Amino acid sequence: MTINEAQDEVIEEFSDFTDWMDKYQLLIDLGGELQPLDDKYKTEANLIDGCQSRVWLQADYRDGRIWLTAESDALIVKGIIALLIRVLSGHTPQEIIDADLYFIDRIGLKEHLSPTRSNGLLAMIKQIRMYAVAFNIKADK
């Protein structure tokens, strides 16, 4: 599945709800489905800067693709990172770098997050893209 197909799937899933309380519940449910992050990855190096909540993000590079795992101590934030993993994990570094993450605006996520959570979302995306750039450079060598 392409990144855009995954985004369209997320948009479709969120379009089933008109009330933002239901959408928050969906985010919490998605976060609840996230596989727990192995304790060995819960390190300072994997903490995302700029998030009010604690968010650990692990990126592994296998077979030319980036595989993401993460965990957060906040329910909604865990749901947000679960969405990013669903859309971006398993793709090549270049696909992640080039991705236009339009699903965030289309589901109304950015406008319904507090400023600190919105900053956290941007920090998560920035960190994922930084991993992609690093793996892309490494792959070229």
N, C-alpha and C positions, 0 to 999 in steps of 0.2 A: 504494500500500500504506500502510495506517495504521501509526502507531507501534506499536500493540499487535499488529498482524499481523506486523510485523518482529520484535518481541520474541518472539512465539510461534515464529517460524521459527528464531530463535537457540536458544531452549529446545529445540526439536526436534532441531536439529543437535548440540547438546551432550549430549542424552539418549542418543545413539548410543554414548557412552563412559561406562564406570563408573569407570575408573581415572583419577586426576587427572593422571598423567603424560601420558596420551593427550589430556586436555583442554588441558593446557599446550601440547602440540604443535599442537593445533588453533588455539590462540591465536597461536602463533608463525607458523603457516601463514597465518592471516588477516592478520596484520601484514605478512607478506611480499607479500600481494596488494595492499596499500595503495599507491596511486599516490604516487610521490615528490613531496614538497612543493617547489614552486618556491623556489629559493634566496632570491628577493626577499622571501619571507614568513618566512624564518628570522631573525627580528629579536628583540630583547629584548622588544618590546611584545607579541609573539605567544608568548613563553615562558609556560608555565603555572606560576604560583606554587604551591608546596606539593608538587611532584613531585620525587622524589629524582633521577629521570632527566630528561634534557632532553626536553621535549615542546613542540612548536610547534603552535599551533592557529590556523587562518585561517578566519574566517566571512565569507561574502559574502551579500548580500541582493539577490535578483533575483526579480522577478515575485511578490512577496509571500511568498517562501520563503527559508529560510536554507540555504545550501550550505556544508558543512564540509569542510575538508581539513586534514590534520595529518601530523606525522612525529615519531618518537622515536628516540633512539639506543639504546634498550633493546628487545629482541625481544618480551618479554611485554607490556610497556607499549604497544608499537606495536600489538599484537593487541587490547589493551583499547580503545585509541582507535579502532581499526578497527571494533570492535563498536559503540561509541557513534555513530560516523559512520553505520554501516549502519542503525541504529535511528532516529537523529534527523535526519540530513541530508535536505534536500528538503521539510521541513515548515514550517508557518507558525510565527512566533514564539509565538503563543498555544498552539499544539499542544505545542510544546517546553516551555513554562512549565507547562502543565497535565499533562504526561506523568508517570505513575507508572512509574518504571523498575523494574518487578518482575522483569525477566529476570536482573538481577544476583544477587538472592537465589536465584531458582529454579535457576540453573545452578551455584550454590554458589561463585560467584566471590569474593564478599566474605570468606567463611570460609577460602578457600584462598590468600588473598594475605597477604603480610607486612604488618605494620602500616604501614610506609612506603608500600608499593604501594597499600594500601587508602586511605590519606590522599591519594595521588596520584589515584586513581580519583574520590574525592569532589571534589578540586580540578578535575579535568577536567569533571565534571558541573556544578559551580558556574560555571565559566567559560562553558560552552555556554549555561547558563541566563541568565548575565549578558548575553551577546550577544543572546539572545532578548528579554530585557527592553528592552535598548537599541534594538533594531530595532523592537520593538513601539511604543515611545514615538515613535521617528522616524516610523513609519508613520501614527501618529495626528495628526501635525502637518500 
